[in-house]
Amino acid sequence: MGKVLSNSIYYTIGAIVKAFASFLLLPVFTNKLGAEQYGILSLLQTFSIILATVMTLAVERSLYRLFYDYHTEEEQSRFLSTVFWLICINSLFVITLTIVLGRFIVPYVGDVDVYTILLPVVLYTFLSATINFSQIVMQVEQNGKQFFFISLLVLIIYNVIALFLMFFYMPTVQSLVYASFATFFIVSPIAFYKIRKRILFTIDRQCVYAVFRYSSPMLLMIMFAWVLNFSDRLFIANMSNYEDVGIYSLAAKIVSIIGLFSGAVFQAYGPYFYNIANTLPEKDAKPMLKETNSIITLIVCLLGIAIVLFSKTVLYLFFSSEYAPTLIYIYMLTVSMVFTQQSGLLNVMIYQNKKTMAISMITVLSGIMSLLLNYVFIPIYGA
């Protein structure tokens, strides 16, 4: 329990630092870029998130649950190595395919140049995926200190490079794309070095089967989750304009602070939950987990209330009048975010029983509903 608490502290401090630095510089970047350029940046980030899922096939998600099915260090290393090489092999294929089809992709992500902007986005997405894999390994092995170090390193390097490029190179999306690429290029070898002893030059067939059996339903769920959470920006861009995308994206960014804080809690809670659920009898595990669930729920709700109370003041003090319409979106998206975080808490319980198909079906139906409502409402009411 002491290790869980110490890891929770590392994750929470990391989230606080990340949120503070992110929101400290958010007015600088948004005001410098303007709503239109910020909208294009948001589209590229959305594309990167979806591309990362295609590259990894969501196999890294299996680490949270399946890692505990392997009991010896040798078995665990074979499992981790299999997941790592699956990600690398598939990513190489996806990178090649994305570059070949780049001219067909760019009209939907801001009509940017294929080689100066889209290619760096594709490459930093892969590097980011390797860092994410390394950090998940640190999580399942309950090494919060290393996890915090990598997160802090990414944060510092990115903001230093981004500020330099924005003020001394050009105040455009290109500067922030290059800053992301440079950051992940520097940090990915460091993150891998921390887990290098766990990665072997091997792919275990039984591990491959177990990983895809667990992750395949989850991949469908994740893809539709991105549809549910990010397709709105693509609809706004193609049915309205990039400026509206920027305003909407700023609201989503501010509201995401709920996810940053509660996400830090979930990062520590996931391994703790699975450990308790898999090692104790159900009658003993339930009371322990129930109390923690109630605390997490309270934290999420209080964060939502705080966002609603202070967002108007923040917009007035730190952002140009161009972003004034952001407020109404913040109110709506805050409610959405509270429900999203609560569903994440429920999902952990379903994953414990490996019922990934049930969550997948719920998410697919929600994603389809989101697409239909975006298609109907945005042409009529705008963003």
C-alpha positions as CSV (number, residue, x, y, z in Angstrom):
1,M,0.0,0.0,0.0
2,G,2.9,2.4,0.8
3,K,4.3,1.9,-2.8
4,V,0.9,2.7,-4.3
5,L,0.7,5.9,-2.2
6,S,4.2,6.9,-3.3
7,N,3.4,6.2,-6.9
8,S,0.1,8.2,-6.6
9,I,2.1,11.1,-5.3
10,Y,4.5,10.9,-8.3
11,Y,1.6,10.7,-10.8
12,T,-0.3,13.5,-9.1
13,I,2.7,15.8,-8.9
14,G,3.4,15.0,-12.5
15,A,-0.1,15.9,-13.5
16,I,0.0,19.1,-11.5
17,V,3.3,20.2,-13.1
18,K,2.0,19.2,-16.6
19,A,-1.2,21.0,-16.1
20,F,0.4,24.1,-14.7
21,A,3.1,24.4,-17.4
22,S,0.5,23.5,-20.2
23,F,-1.9,26.2,-19.0
24,L,0.8,28.7,-18.2
25,L,2.0,28.7,-21.8
26,L,-1.4,28.0,-23.4
27,P,-2.3,31.8,-23.6
28,V,1.2,32.4,-25.2
29,F,0.6,29.8,-27.9
30,T,-3.0,30.5,-28.6
31,N,-2.7,34.3,-28.8
32,K,0.5,34.0,-30.9
33,L,-1.0,31.6,-33.3
34,G,-4.5,33.0,-33.5
35,A,-7.7,30.9,-33.6
36,E,-7.3,29.7,-37.2
37,Q,-3.7,28.4,-36.8
38,Y,-4.6,26.9,-33.4
39,G,-7.5,25.1,-35.1
40,I,-5.1,23.5,-37.6
41,L,-2.8,22.5,-34.7
42,S,-5.7,20.8,-33.0
43,L,-6.6,18.9,-36.2
44,L,-3.0,17.7,-36.5
45,Q,-3.0,16.6,-32.9
46,T,-6.2,14.7,-33.5
47,F,-4.7,13.0,-36.5
48,S,-1.6,12.1,-34.4
49,I,-3.8,10.5,-31.7
50,I,-5.7,8.4,-34.2
51,L,-2.5,7.5,-36.0
52,A,-0.9,6.3,-32.8
53,T,-3.8,3.9,-32.2
54,V,-3.4,2.5,-35.7
55,M,0.4,2.1,-35.2
56,T,0.1,0.3,-31.9
57,L,-3.2,-1.6,-32.6
58,A,-3.9,-0.9,-28.9
59,V,-1.6,-3.8,-27.9
60,E,0.1,-1.6,-25.3
61,R,-3.2,-1.5,-23.4
62,S,-2.8,-5.2,-22.7
63,L,0.2,-4.5,-20.5
64,Y,-2.1,-3.2,-17.7
65,R,-4.0,-6.4,-17.4
66,L,-2.0,-9.3,-19.0
67,F,1.3,-8.4,-17.3
68,Y,-0.1,-9.9,-14.1
69,D,-0.8,-13.2,-15.8
70,Y,3.0,-13.8,-16.1
71,H,4.7,-14.6,-12.8
72,T,8.4,-15.1,-13.5
73,E,10.7,-12.4,-14.7
74,E,11.5,-14.5,-17.9
75,E,7.8,-14.8,-18.8
76,Q,7.3,-11.1,-18.2
77,S,10.2,-10.1,-20.4
78,R,9.0,-12.3,-23.2
79,F,5.6,-10.7,-22.9
80,L,6.9,-7.2,-22.9
81,S,9.3,-7.9,-25.8
82,T,6.5,-9.3,-27.9
83,V,4.3,-6.2,-27.4
84,F,7.3,-3.9,-28.1
85,W,8.3,-5.5,-31.4
86,L,4.6,-5.8,-32.6
87,I,4.4,-2.0,-32.1
88,C,7.6,-1.4,-34.0
89,I,6.8,-3.7,-36.9
90,N,3.3,-2.4,-37.4
91,S,4.4,1.3,-37.0
92,L,7.0,0.9,-39.8
93,F,4.2,-0.3,-42.1
94,V,1.8,2.5,-41.1
95,I,4.5,5.2,-41.5
96,T,5.2,4.1,-45.0
97,L,1.5,3.9,-45.9
98,T,0.8,7.3,-44.4
99,I,3.6,9.0,-46.4
100,V,2.4,7.4,-49.6
101,L,-1.2,8.5,-49.0
102,G,-0.2,11.9,-47.6
103,R,-1.7,14.0,-50.4
104,F,-5.1,12.5,-49.7
105,I,-4.8,13.0,-45.9
106,V,-3.8,16.7,-45.8
107,P,-7.1,18.2,-47.0
108,Y,-8.7,16.9,-43.8
109,V,-6.0,18.0,-41.3
110,G,-5.6,21.7,-42.2
111,D,-4.4,21.4,-45.9
112,V,-0.7,21.4,-44.7
113,D,2.4,20.4,-46.6
114,V,3.1,16.7,-46.7
115,Y,6.8,16.8,-46.1
116,T,7.4,19.8,-43.9
117,I,4.4,19.2,-41.5
118,L,2.6,15.9,-42.0
119,L,5.8,13.8,-42.1
120,P,7.2,15.2,-38.9
121,V,3.8,14.6,-37.3
122,V,3.9,11.0,-38.4
123,L,7.4,10.4,-37.1
124,Y,6.9,12.1,-33.7
125,T,3.7,10.0,-33.3
126,F,5.8,6.8,-33.5
127,L,8.4,8.2,-31.1
128,S,5.7,9.2,-28.7
129,A,4.2,5.6,-28.9
130,T,7.6,4.1,-27.9
131,I,7.8,6.5,-24.9
132,N,4.2,5.6,-24.0
133,F,5.1,1.9,-24.0
134,S,8.1,2.5,-21.8
135,Q,6.1,4.5,-19.3
136,I,3.4,1.8,-19.2
137,V,6.1,-0.7,-18.3
138,M,7.2,1.6,-15.5
139,Q,3.6,1.8,-14.3
140,V,2.9,-1.9,-14.2
141,E,6.2,-2.4,-12.4
142,Q,5.1,0.4,-10.0
143,N,8.0,2.6,-10.7
144,G,6.4,6.0,-10.4
145,K,9.7,7.8,-9.9
146,Q,11.0,6.9,-13.4
147,F,7.5,7.6,-14.9
148,F,7.6,11.1,-13.4
149,F,11.1,11.7,-14.6
150,I,10.2,10.9,-18.3
151,S,7.0,13.0,-18.1
152,L,8.9,16.0,-16.6
153,L,11.6,15.7,-19.2
154,V,9.1,15.7,-22.1
155,L,7.4,18.7,-20.6
156,I,10.5,20.8,-20.1
157,I,12.2,20.1,-23.4
158,Y,9.0,20.6,-25.4
159,N,8.2,24.0,-23.9
160,V,11.7,25.3,-24.1
161,I,12.0,24.4,-27.8
162,A,8.5,25.5,-28.6
163,L,9.0,28.9,-27.1
164,F,12.3,29.4,-28.9
165,L,10.8,28.4,-32.3
166,M,7.6,30.5,-31.8
167,F,9.6,33.7,-31.0
168,F,12.7,33.2,-33.1
169,Y,11.7,31.0,-36.0
170,M,8.0,31.5,-37.0
171,P,4.8,31.9,-35.0
172,T,3.0,29.1,-36.9
173,V,1.9,25.5,-36.5
174,Q,5.1,24.4,-38.1
175,S,7.1,25.5,-35.0
176,L,5.1,23.5,-32.6
177,V,5.2,20.4,-34.8
178,Y,9.0,20.7,-35.0
179,A,9.2,21.2,-31.2
180,S,7.2,17.9,-30.7
181,F,9.4,16.0,-33.1
182,A,12.6,17.3,-31.5
183,T,11.3,16.5,-28.0
184,F,10.3,12.9,-28.7
185,F,13.5,12.3,-30.7
186,I,15.5,13.3,-27.6
187,V,13.4,11.6,-24.9
188,S,12.5,8.3,-26.6
189,P,16.1,6.8,-26.3
190,I,16.2,7.9,-22.7
191,A,12.8,6.3,-21.9
192,F,13.8,3.0,-23.6
193,Y,17.1,3.0,-21.8
194,K,15.2,2.8,-18.5
195,I,13.5,-0.5,-19.5
196,R,16.1,-1.9,-21.9
197,K,16.8,-5.0,-19.7
198,R,13.2,-6.1,-20.1
199,I,13.3,-6.1,-23.9
200,L,14.6,-9.1,-25.7
201,F,15.0,-9.9,-29.4
202,T,12.1,-12.3,-29.4
203,I,8.4,-12.6,-30.3
204,D,6.5,-15.3,-28.4
205,R,3.6,-16.8,-30.4
206,Q,1.6,-17.6,-27.3
207,C,2.0,-14.0,-26.1
208,V,0.9,-12.7,-29.6
209,Y,-2.2,-14.8,-29.3
210,A,-3.0,-13.6,-25.8
211,V,-2.3,-9.9,-26.7
212,F,-4.5,-9.8,-29.8
213,R,-7.3,-11.8,-28.1
214,Y,-7.4,-9.2,-25.3
215,S,-6.6,-6.1,-27.4
216,S,-8.6,-6.7,-30.6
217,P,-12.0,-5.8,-29.1
218,M,-10.3,-2.9,-27.4
219,L,-8.9,-1.6,-30.6
220,L,-12.4,-1.2,-32.1
221,M,-13.4,0.5,-28.9
222,I,-10.5,2.9,-28.9
223,M,-11.0,3.9,-32.5
224,F,-14.6,4.7,-31.9
225,A,-13.7,6.5,-28.7
226,W,-11.5,8.8,-30.8
227,V,-14.5,9.2,-33.1
228,L,-16.6,10.1,-30.1
229,N,-14.1,12.5,-28.6
230,F,-12.4,14.1,-31.7
231,S,-14.5,13.7,-34.8
232,D,-16.3,17.0,-33.8
233,R,-13.1,18.9,-34.8
234,L,-13.0,17.3,-38.2
235,F,-16.7,18.1,-38.8
236,I,-16.3,21.7,-37.7
237,A,-13.2,22.1,-39.9
238,N,-15.0,20.8,-43.0
239,M,-18.4,22.2,-42.4
240,S,-17.5,25.5,-40.8
241,N,-13.9,27.0,-40.6
242,Y,-10.6,26.5,-38.8
243,E,-11.2,29.5,-36.5
244,D,-14.2,27.7,-35.0
245,V,-12.1,24.6,-34.6
246,G,-9.6,26.7,-32.6
247,I,-12.2,28.2,-30.3
248,Y,-13.8,24.8,-29.7
249,S,-10.3,23.2,-29.1
250,L,-9.4,25.8,-26.5
251,A,-12.5,24.9,-24.6
252,A,-11.6,21.2,-24.8
253,K,-8.1,22.0,-23.7
254,I,-9.2,23.9,-20.6
255,V,-11.7,21.2,-19.7
256,S,-9.0,18.5,-20.1
257,I,-7.5,19.6,-16.8
258,I,-10.1,17.3,-15.3
259,G,-8.7,14.4,-17.3
260,L,-5.1,15.4,-16.3
261,F,-5.8,15.2,-12.6
262,S,-8.1,12.2,-12.6
263,G,-5.8,10.5,-15.1
264,A,-3.0,10.7,-12.6
265,V,-5.2,9.0,-10.1
266,F,-6.2,6.3,-12.6
267,Q,-2.6,5.6,-13.5
268,A,-1.8,4.6,-9.9
269,Y,-5.3,3.1,-9.3
270,G,-5.2,0.7,-12.3
271,P,-2.3,-1.5,-11.1
272,Y,-3.5,-1.2,-7.5
273,F,-7.0,-2.3,-8.6
274,Y,-5.8,-5.3,-10.6
275,N,-3.4,-6.4,-7.9
276,I,-6.2,-6.3,-5.2
277,A,-8.8,-7.9,-7.4
278,N,-6.4,-10.7,-8.5
279,T,-4.8,-11.5,-5.1
280,L,-7.7,-11.2,-2.6
281,P,-11.0,-13.0,-2.4
282,E,-13.9,-11.0,-3.8
283,K,-15.6,-10.4,-0.4
284,D,-12.4,-8.8,0.9
285,A,-11.5,-6.9,-2.3
286,K,-14.9,-5.1,-2.8
287,P,-14.9,-3.1,0.5
288,M,-11.3,-1.9,-0.1
289,L,-12.1,-0.8,-3.7
290,K,-15.5,0.7,-2.9
291,E,-14.0,3.4,-0.6
292,T,-11.4,4.3,-3.2
293,N,-14.0,4.5,-6.0
294,S,-16.1,7.0,-3.9
295,I,-13.1,9.2,-3.3
296,I,-12.2,9.3,-7.1
297,T,-15.8,10.1,-7.9
298,L,-15.8,13.1,-5.5
299,I,-12.5,14.4,-6.9
300,V,-13.8,14.3,-10.5
301,C,-17.0,16.2,-9.5
302,L,-15.2,18.8,-7.5
303,L,-12.8,19.4,-10.4
304,G,-15.8,19.9,-12.8
305,I,-17.3,22.5,-10.4
306,A,-14.0,24.4,-10.2
307,I,-13.6,24.5,-14.0
308,V,-17.1,26.0,-14.3
309,L,-16.6,28.6,-11.6
310,F,-13.2,30.0,-12.7
311,S,-13.1,29.6,-16.5
312,K,-14.8,32.9,-17.3
313,T,-12.1,34.8,-15.2
314,V,-9.3,32.9,-16.8
315,L,-10.6,33.6,-20.3
316,Y,-10.9,37.3,-19.6
317,L,-7.5,37.7,-18.0
318,F,-5.3,35.6,-20.3
319,F,-6.9,35.2,-23.7
320,S,-7.7,37.7,-26.5
321,S,-11.3,38.6,-27.2
322,E,-11.1,36.3,-30.2
323,Y,-11.6,33.4,-27.9
324,A,-14.6,34.9,-25.9
325,P,-17.1,32.4,-27.4
326,T,-15.1,29.6,-25.8
327,L,-17.0,29.9,-22.5
328,I,-20.3,28.3,-23.6
329,Y,-18.3,25.3,-24.9
330,I,-16.5,25.0,-21.6
331,Y,-19.8,24.6,-19.7
332,M,-21.1,21.9,-22.0
333,L,-17.8,20.0,-22.3
334,T,-17.3,20.0,-18.5
335,V,-20.4,17.9,-18.0
336,S,-19.3,15.6,-20.8
337,M,-15.8,15.2,-19.2
338,V,-17.3,14.3,-15.7
339,F,-19.3,11.5,-17.3
340,T,-16.3,10.3,-19.3
341,Q,-14.0,10.0,-16.3
342,Q,-16.7,8.1,-14.4
343,S,-17.1,5.7,-17.2
344,G,-13.3,5.2,-17.1
345,L,-13.7,4.1,-13.5
346,L,-16.4,1.6,-14.4
347,N,-14.3,0.3,-17.3
348,V,-11.6,-0.9,-15.0
349,M,-14.0,-3.2,-13.3
350,I,-15.2,-4.7,-16.6
351,Y,-11.6,-5.1,-17.8
352,Q,-10.9,-7.2,-14.7
353,N,-13.2,-9.8,-16.1
354,K,-11.7,-9.4,-19.6
355,K,-15.2,-8.4,-20.9
356,T,-13.7,-6.0,-23.4
357,M,-16.3,-6.8,-26.0
358,A,-19.1,-5.3,-23.9
359,I,-17.2,-2.0,-23.6
360,S,-16.4,-2.1,-27.3
361,M,-20.0,-2.4,-28.3
362,I,-21.0,0.5,-26.0
363,T,-18.3,2.7,-27.4
364,V,-19.0,1.8,-31.0
365,L,-22.7,2.7,-30.6
366,S,-21.7,6.0,-28.9
367,G,-19.3,6.8,-31.7
368,I,-21.9,6.1,-34.4
369,M,-24.3,8.3,-32.5
370,S,-21.7,11.1,-32.3
371,L,-21.1,11.0,-36.0
372,L,-24.7,11.2,-36.8
373,L,-25.4,14.1,-34.5
374,N,-22.4,16.0,-35.7
375,Y,-23.6,15.5,-39.3
376,V,-27.1,16.7,-38.4
377,F,-26.3,19.6,-36.0
378,I,-23.2,21.3,-37.2
379,P,-24.6,22.4,-40.6
380,I,-27.6,23.9,-38.8
381,Y,-26.1,25.4,-35.6
382,G,-22.4,25.6,-36.4
383,A,-19.7,24.6,-33.9
